[in-house]
Amino acid sequence: MPALKLTLQLASSDLVVPKANQFRRWAKAAIRVNTEVTIRLVDEAEARALNKAYRGKDYATNVLTFPLSDAADLIGDIVICAPVVKSEALAQNKPLEAHYAHLTVHGVLHLHGHDHEIEAQAELMEAIETAIITKLGYADPYLIT
């Protein structure tokens, strides 16, 4: 079983966020090799600035992943925008916890090199996400009611 070293940084004014042990459970379910990851919960201003600086997109996105090593063991940062997650969960009629779980798994899969820019890659990534999320006891994250 791969080892996980997780650091949680709370840099958001949103007080309704999952606990560190929940993020650990979700990340652990998605890792396939030893992984060291920092998950940083941020507000819209920081998410927007990072998205603009690293992706050239001028808006706050829900999750950004920054792999920091190409070594066999994974090292990286995952930035999750708490207000965007809350807004999306409400709009998609999903439990907030389930949406955080999905975005954490999504971020960890990006650390593993998965992407969704090409349709075939997106389908594979979504299938892996769905398998992990449903195994954790949540609904398929791509079924929006």
C-alpha positions as CSV (number, residue, x, y, z in Angstrom):
1,M,0.0,0.0,0.0
2,P,1.5,3.4,-1.0
3,A,2.3,5.9,1.7
4,L,0.7,9.3,1.8
5,K,2.1,12.4,3.4
6,L,-0.6,15.1,3.3
7,T,-0.5,18.7,4.5
8,L,-3.7,20.7,4.6
9,Q,-3.5,24.5,4.4
10,L,-6.6,26.5,5.2
11,A,-6.3,29.9,3.4
12,S,-10.0,30.4,2.8
13,S,-12.4,32.4,4.8
14,D,-15.0,29.7,4.3
15,L,-15.4,27.8,7.5
16,V,-17.5,25.0,6.1
17,V,-14.8,22.7,4.8
18,P,-13.9,19.1,5.3
19,K,-11.5,18.0,8.0
20,A,-7.9,16.9,7.2
21,N,-8.8,13.2,7.9
22,Q,-11.4,13.4,5.1
23,F,-9.0,14.8,2.6
24,R,-6.5,12.1,3.7
25,R,-9.1,9.4,3.1
26,W,-10.0,10.7,-0.4
27,A,-6.4,11.2,-1.5
28,K,-5.3,7.8,-0.1
29,A,-8.1,6.2,-2.2
30,A,-6.6,7.7,-5.4
31,I,-2.8,7.3,-5.0
32,R,-1.0,4.4,-6.7
33,V,2.6,5.3,-5.5
34,N,4.1,7.0,-2.5
35,T,2.8,10.5,-2.5
36,E,3.6,13.8,-0.8
37,V,0.9,16.4,-1.4
38,T,-0.2,19.7,0.0
39,I,-3.9,20.6,-0.4
40,R,-4.5,24.3,0.0
41,L,-8.0,25.6,0.4
42,V,-8.2,29.1,-1.0
43,D,-10.7,31.9,-1.7
44,E,-11.6,33.2,-5.2
45,A,-8.9,35.9,-5.4
46,E,-6.0,33.4,-4.9
47,A,-7.6,30.8,-7.2
48,R,-8.1,33.4,-9.9
49,A,-4.5,34.7,-9.7
50,L,-3.1,31.1,-9.9
51,N,-5.4,30.2,-12.7
52,K,-4.4,33.3,-14.7
53,A,-0.6,32.9,-13.9
54,Y,-0.4,29.2,-14.7
55,R,-3.2,28.5,-17.2
56,G,-3.8,32.0,-18.7
57,K,-7.5,31.9,-17.7
58,D,-8.8,34.9,-15.8
59,Y,-11.3,33.2,-13.4
60,A,-11.4,31.3,-10.2
61,T,-11.5,27.6,-11.0
62,N,-12.5,24.8,-8.6
63,V,-9.2,22.9,-8.5
64,L,-5.6,23.3,-9.8
65,T,-2.9,20.7,-9.6
66,F,0.8,21.4,-9.5
67,P,3.1,18.4,-9.9
68,L,6.5,19.2,-8.4
69,S,8.5,16.2,-9.4
70,D,8.8,13.7,-12.2
71,A,10.2,11.0,-9.8
72,A,8.6,7.6,-9.2
73,D,7.1,9.0,-5.9
74,L,4.7,11.8,-6.5
75,I,5.1,15.3,-5.0
76,G,2.8,18.1,-5.6
77,D,0.3,20.7,-4.6
78,I,-3.5,20.8,-5.1
79,V,-5.3,24.1,-4.7
80,I,-9.1,23.9,-4.1
81,C,-11.2,27.1,-4.2
82,A,-13.7,26.7,-1.4
83,P,-16.3,29.3,-2.6
84,V,-16.3,27.8,-6.1
85,V,-16.7,24.2,-4.7
86,K,-19.6,25.4,-2.6
87,S,-21.3,27.2,-5.5
88,E,-20.9,24.2,-7.9
89,A,-22.2,21.8,-5.3
90,L,-25.3,23.9,-4.9
91,A,-25.8,24.4,-8.6
92,Q,-25.3,20.6,-9.3
93,N,-27.5,19.5,-6.4
94,K,-24.6,17.6,-4.9
95,P,-23.6,17.2,-1.2
96,L,-20.7,19.5,-0.5
97,E,-18.6,16.7,1.0
98,A,-19.1,14.6,-2.1
99,H,-17.9,17.4,-4.4
100,Y,-14.8,18.0,-2.2
101,A,-14.1,14.2,-2.4
102,H,-14.4,14.3,-6.2
103,L,-12.2,17.3,-6.6
104,T,-9.5,15.9,-4.3
105,V,-9.5,12.6,-6.3
106,H,-9.4,14.6,-9.5
107,G,-6.4,16.6,-8.3
108,V,-4.6,13.4,-7.2
109,L,-5.2,11.8,-10.6
110,H,-3.7,14.9,-12.3
111,L,-0.6,14.3,-10.1
112,H,-0.5,10.8,-11.5
113,G,-0.4,12.3,-15.0
114,H,-4.0,11.9,-16.0
115,D,-5.6,14.7,-18.0
116,H,-8.9,15.6,-19.7
117,E,-7.9,17.8,-22.6
118,I,-8.4,15.0,-25.2
119,E,-11.7,13.2,-25.3
120,A,-10.2,9.7,-24.9
121,Q,-8.1,10.8,-21.9
122,A,-11.1,12.6,-20.4
123,E,-13.2,9.4,-20.6
124,L,-10.5,7.4,-19.0
125,M,-10.0,9.9,-16.2
126,E,-13.7,10.2,-15.6
127,A,-14.1,6.4,-15.4
128,I,-11.2,6.2,-12.8
129,E,-12.7,9.0,-10.8
130,T,-16.2,7.4,-10.8
131,A,-14.7,4.1,-9.7
132,I,-12.8,5.7,-6.8
133,I,-15.7,8.0,-5.7
134,T,-18.3,5.3,-5.8
135,K,-16.0,2.9,-3.9
136,L,-15.8,5.7,-1.2
137,G,-19.6,5.6,-0.9
138,Y,-20.5,8.7,-2.9
139,A,-22.6,8.9,-6.1
140,D,-21.2,9.1,-9.5
141,P,-19.8,12.7,-9.7
142,Y,-20.7,13.0,-13.3
143,L,-24.4,12.4,-12.8
144,I,-25.9,15.9,-12.3
145,T,-29.5,16.0,-11.1
